[in-house]
Amino acid sequence: MYTAHGVLKARDITGAALNGQGLEVLRTVQTKNEKYFRGSLLPCSADVDRCKKIVERGAARIRRIRLAQATDGFQVTKKTTLMMGGVKMQDAGGVCSISGLPIFSEDPNDTNAQSRNHHFPLEFFIAKETKESMQLHRPMGEYLRDCGDEATNPLTGFMPLDIAVNSDLSGTWKLLETGGPMKVSRLPCINCAILSDDCHKPHSTRCSRWCQQLHIDKVGWKCYHHEMNTPERVVVMQEEMLEVSEMLTVGLEELDKKTKFPKREDPDIPGLTSITNPKSIHYVPQTVQEKRGFSKYVTDELLLRDLPISGDLQVRKDRLVKQ
């Protein structure tokens, strides 16, 4: 039986290969273009559209509806700044809670994701956008986070929401209280642990995800990719830090205070002035006196870490680099 629901389901599965106009053309084989023909083998497009509205109206009860949390601030007058937070509907299954009608137009040409009809403000604050004032949005974010978790979803009878977050870069820095402009913030990236002073420095080895696969044959290729600080990555970093701490008899804080090595220098890649800097592990002495002074410097750093001091200068340098 060609029911309206069955036709609608088949259309969705095939990517709407059969639209309403095509369905009406097929019906003319039986209806002979007669208007208001009842009892036809195929349902009319109007019945299919009504079924579509019914299905979409109950979408939140059978699947996740996608919303985006949004925050922004704008200047109303010269001395007045308004901060606003709310949600944006990003799902065709969204309906108005008052009228019950679909929020998005059925005509894709009339659908605009940035339309005010799809935005729902939840809170307003008359305040300048700062790290402190952006925390006023935190309760809204925590509530929406709970709505997206099956264990804490407060929306009885509905599936958890599929929540995304929309915010400009400045708002994201302030809301997360991390990141910032290059050369201003020590940790400019919200996703990795790169230092601002090291952003221009390439890795000693190419990353396995991109550069080793796509650019392995390119001579002189420089890789600047960094691993994201995912929860799993943070756990690995904590374990590595614990292993280093256990290997050292001196505490890391004490070592950080006493060592004379440049703290931000990459032990694998020399900087522009590393070769001529007597405090750098990459230093290349030119005279016997310079070599004697650098040898004593390396020995002192090994003793500070309670490491063996045997071997020539290159062996001791390699030992420091590995540790």
Disulfide bonds with the S-S distance in Angstrom:
none
